[in-house]
Amino acid sequence: MLKRPARLCLINSLLIRMMTTIQETKELFRRADAVCFDVDSTVIKEEGIDELAKFCGVGDAVREMTCKAMGGSMTFKKALTERLSIIRCSREQVNKLITDHPPQLTPGIKELVDRLHERNIKVFLISGGFRCIVEHVASQLNIPLHHVYANRLKFYFNGEYAGFDETQPTAESGGKGRVISMLKEEYGFKTVVMVGDGATDLEACPPASAFIGFGGNVVRAQVKERSSWYVTSFDELLKELEKI
Ligand SMILES: [Mg+2]
């Protein structure tokens, strides 16, 4: 057992280490080459797959499946396959969802993305959700569509559901990290920052240089605890950029 002064000293040094980590994360964010955002419950207020399920009249069944998947050891791909096999949305339903219930942007995201673009920091969207919905979000934020990484729904010629593209990295567990590695290689980025609300976002660091936890729509205790910098508003990130 350490004597009191030694214990205080240890606590102090731990605090300093934690503070340095926050400072380091902020520093990395300010001088990032690229910032990657998760989409569901980060850039937009809702979870795309839940909205799609609700729209197709199977909201409860899919929510139940989501809980089961999160509690068990089901892989991301299996959980996605199971939920989509309940939803079985047609192309027309997806289009109608986007027109009737367009995804709601989280307050402050537009200003933040504009500011990052002004500073010539590249912005990417990396989502376990669906490309057709995420592209709509990207257009609103002036993010080029080739900066979107998400899952692709497949449809038959008559518009009926035909599965999803299982070869996309975002269809696998650990897929977000793989996308970041690809970006680093393709563009030669040194500093890539990931921002998101979920465990899959946190797990993308490394290869991401830093992770910023976002709790503006939903707070996930595990992510909050493990994030060196956790914010509940995009204003906090904007303010950090203003410091330069
Ligand atoms: Mg999310």
Residues whose N, C-alpha, C, O or C-beta is under 5 A from the ligand:
A	BS01	MG	D38 V39 D40 S41 T42 D197 G198
